[in-house]
Amino acid sequence: MLQRRRRAHAPLLAVGAVGVISVASHWVGTELGEMVRLYLKGDVEGARELNAGLIDAVSFQSSDEAPNPLPAKAVLRVLGLPAGECRLPMGNAPDWLEPKARSMLANLGSWRSSRPARAKVTSPDA
């Protein structure tokens, strides 16, 4: 099941989705995978909480001011990964995008460190 609403990962699990394909998985892939595993294990509340905590990080992947792939490439560059600028017609990212990516990643790091410890779920059968 594919969808364009970047905030609706957990609700789609409730109607039969069994995974997530997301640009944001480059920076929150571990958490998206954990959300799916929690849901499939039956921890709907845990999956919902993860989804809620990831909304800003997942929503960063595209906006009216900076459509995808501009934000994704900005995040990858901030993370030190080889991601050049977009080719034409998109062109270079606006000057404000990389500082915004740094801020999003800093907020994500704070959120990660403030999360209560939870038993890791490794598979739906665990």
MIZAVEX-994326 format. One record per residue (C-alpha): residue in one letter; x, y, z. Coordinates in Angstrom, 2 decimals. Each point is the difference from the previous one (the first is absolute). Layout:
N
+---+---------+---------+---------+
! r !    east !   north !      up !
+---+---------+---------+---------+
! A !       X !       Y !       Z !
...
+---+---------+---------+---------+
! end
This chain:
126
+---+---------+---------+---------+
! r !    east !   north !      up !
+---+---------+---------+---------+
! M !    0.00 !    0.00 !    0.00 !
! L !    1.50 !    3.34 !   -1.04 !
! Q !   -1.19 !    3.38 !    1.18 !
! R !    1.07 !    3.62 !   -0.28 !
! R !   -1.11 !    1.21 !    3.44 !
! R !    3.29 !    0.10 !    1.85 !
! R !   -1.62 !    0.06 !    3.43 !
! A !   -2.25 !   -3.02 !   -0.39 !
! H !    2.29 !   -3.00 !    0.30 !
! A !   -1.49 !   -1.54 !    3.15 !
! P !   -3.65 !    0.47 !   -1.04 !
! L !    0.71 !   -1.85 !   -3.25 !
! L !    1.26 !   -2.98 !    1.98 !
! A !   -3.49 !   -0.17 !    1.51 !
! V !   -1.52 !   -0.53 !   -3.45 !
! G !    2.39 !   -2.67 !   -1.17 !
! A !    3.35 !    1.56 !   -0.89 !
! V !    2.92 !   -2.20 !    1.01 !
! G !    2.89 !    2.39 !   -0.51 !
! V !    1.16 !    3.47 !   -0.93 !
! I !    1.79 !    1.37 !   -3.04 !
! S !    1.22 !    3.45 !    0.92 !
! V !    2.61 !    2.53 !   -1.07 !
! A !    0.34 !    0.82 !    3.71 !
! S !    1.22 !   -3.54 !    0.66 !
! H !    3.46 !    1.38 !   -0.83 !
! W !   -0.07 !    1.78 !    3.38 !
! V !   -2.75 !   -1.80 !    1.98 !
! G !    0.06 !   -3.47 !   -1.54 !
! T !    0.70 !   -1.74 !    3.30 !
! E !   -2.99 !    1.66 !    1.64 !
! L !   -2.31 !   -0.66 !   -2.97 !
! G !    0.98 !   -3.67 !    0.10 !
! E !   -0.56 !   -0.07 !    3.76 !
! M !   -3.43 !    1.58 !   -0.47 !
! V !   -1.04 !   -2.71 !   -2.46 !
! R !    1.38 !   -2.78 !    2.24 !
! L !   -1.82 !    1.40 !    3.04 !
! Y !   -3.27 !    0.20 !   -1.88 !
! L !    0.29 !   -3.51 !   -1.42 !
! K !    0.86 !   -1.28 !    3.49 !
! G !   -3.23 !    1.56 !    1.30 !
! D !    1.46 !    3.06 !    1.73 !
! V !   -2.25 !    2.48 !   -1.78 !
! E !    0.57 !    2.70 !    2.61 !
! G !    3.77 !   -0.32 !   -0.31 !
! A !   -0.26 !    0.28 !   -3.80 !
! R !   -2.28 !    3.02 !    0.32 !
! E !    2.42 !    1.70 !    2.38 !
! L !    2.91 !   -0.60 !   -2.37 !
! N !   -2.01 !    1.33 !   -2.94 !
! A !   -0.88 !    3.14 !    1.97 !
! G !    3.63 !    0.55 !    0.99 !
! L !    1.19 !   -0.30 !   -3.58 !
! I !   -2.44 !    2.40 !   -1.65 !
! D !    2.41 !    2.95 !   -0.24 !
! A !    2.92 !   -2.13 !   -1.22 !
! V !   -2.13 !   -1.82 !   -2.57 !
! S !   -1.75 !    3.18 !   -1.15 !
! F !    3.38 !    1.61 !   -0.71 !
! Q !    0.35 !   -2.08 !   -3.17 !
! S !   -2.11 !    2.40 !   -2.07 !
! S !   -1.84 !    3.30 !    0.25 !
! D !   -1.45 !    2.63 !   -2.28 !
! E !    3.12 !    2.13 !    0.51 !
! A !    2.43 !   -2.89 !   -0.55 !
! P !   -1.47 !   -2.95 !   -1.88 !
! N !    1.61 !   -3.44 !    0.06 !
! P !    2.87 !   -0.77 !   -0.67 !
! L !    1.46 !    3.34 !    1.20 !
! P !   -0.55 !   -0.67 !    3.74 !
! A !    1.14 !   -3.61 !   -0.19 !
! K !    3.26 !    0.97 !   -1.68 !
! A !    0.51 !    2.78 !    2.55 !
! V !   -0.39 !   -2.48 !    2.88 !
! L !    2.38 !   -2.46 !   -1.63 !
! R !    2.62 !    2.74 !   -0.47 !
! V !   -0.37 !    1.05 !    3.66 !
! L !    0.48 !   -3.65 !    0.98 !
! G !    3.23 !    0.00 !   -2.02 !
! L !   -1.28 !   -2.29 !   -2.73 !
! P !    0.77 !    0.58 !   -3.69 !
! A !   -3.06 !    1.84 !   -1.26 !
! G !    0.63 !    2.77 !   -2.45 !
! E !   -2.44 !    2.62 !   -1.09 !
! C !   -2.99 !   -0.87 !   -2.16 !
! R !    0.37 !    0.13 !   -3.74 !
! L !   -2.05 !    2.38 !   -2.11 !
! P !   -2.76 !    0.99 !   -0.07 !
! M !   -0.04 !   -0.21 !    3.82 !
! G !    3.51 !    1.37 !    0.50 !
! N !    1.67 !    1.00 !    3.25 !
! A !   -1.72 !   -0.04 !    3.38 !
! P !   -0.88 !    3.34 !    1.58 !
! D !    2.61 !    1.30 !    2.46 !
! W !   -2.33 !   -0.47 !    2.99 !
! L !   -0.58 !   -3.74 !   -0.59 !
! E !    3.20 !   -1.52 !    1.46 !
! P !   -0.25 !    2.01 !    3.25 !
! K !   -3.62 !   -1.15 !    0.24 !
! A !    1.15 !   -3.59 !   -0.57 !
! R !    2.57 !    0.38 !    2.81 !
! S !   -2.73 !    1.30 !    2.29 !
! M !   -2.34 !   -2.87 !   -0.88 !
! L !    2.77 !   -2.54 !    0.65 !
! A !    0.86 !    1.68 !    3.32 !
! N !   -3.66 !   -0.16 !    1.05 !
! L !   -0.12 !   -3.63 !   -1.12 !
! G !    3.06 !   -0.75 !    2.12 !
! S !   -1.60 !    1.65 !    3.04 !
! W !   -3.20 !   -1.98 !   -0.57 !
! R !    1.98 !   -3.24 !   -0.32 !
! S !    1.89 !    0.62 !    3.23 !
! S !   -3.18 !    0.88 !    1.89 !
! R !   -1.88 !   -3.15 !   -1.03 !
! P !   -0.54 !   -2.45 !    2.83 !
! A !    1.84 !   -3.27 !   -0.33 !
! R !   -2.18 !   -2.65 !   -1.56 !
! A !    0.66 !   -3.66 !   -0.56 !
! K !    1.22 !   -0.43 !   -3.57 !
! V !   -2.36 !   -1.90 !   -2.22 !
! T !    1.95 !   -1.92 !   -2.61 !
! S !   -2.81 !   -1.69 !   -1.90 !
! P !   -3.78 !   -0.27 !    0.09 !
! D !    0.35 !   -3.44 !    1.60 !
! A !    2.42 !    1.10 !    2.75 !
+---+---------+---------+---------+
! end
